[in-house]
Amino acid sequence: MKKIIIVDDDDAIRDSAHLILEQQGCLVTIYPDAAAILRGQFNVPDIFLIDKQLPGVDGVSLCEHLKKQERTQDVPVIIMSASPHVEQLAIDAGAAAFIEKPYSIKTLREAVSKYMKT
């Protein structure tokens, strides 16, 4: 079973993404902010799905942090944001992809499937 970590402070987004990805056969772990991730208190997933707008450290900075860590540098990060202007920042930070909110179920599933390790 593929493991995904979702970091998003919006309950509705977390719940819907969780449901969508579980239906796709993924094991989903949810965090409302970056604190535990920054402390390294997590099991390394197959993909990180991170919101840009987080309390404390934003998603782009969290992505940069993950890409500098040996244990997570090769794990794909997908950044989500309601602002399309974030896409280039996400890519520059090392994200594998960017999803603009609101996204469709199909968009989320396709993005995750594309970066799942086989």
HELIX and SHEET records of a PDB file:
HELIX    1   1 ASP A   11  GLN A   23  1                                  13    
HELIX    2   2 ALA A   35  LEU A   38  1                                   4    
HELIX    3   3 GLY A   59  LYS A   68  1                                  10    
HELIX    4   4 VAL A   86  ASP A   92  1                                   7    
HELIX    5   5 ILE A  105  TYR A  115  1                                  11    
SHEET    1   A 5 CYS A  26  TYR A  31  0                                        
SHEET    2   A 5 LYS A   2  VAL A   7  1                                        
SHEET    3   A 5 ILE A  47  ASP A  51  1                                        
SHEET    4   A 5 VAL A  77  SER A  81  1                                        
SHEET    5   A 5 ALA A  97  GLU A 100  1                                        
END                                                                             
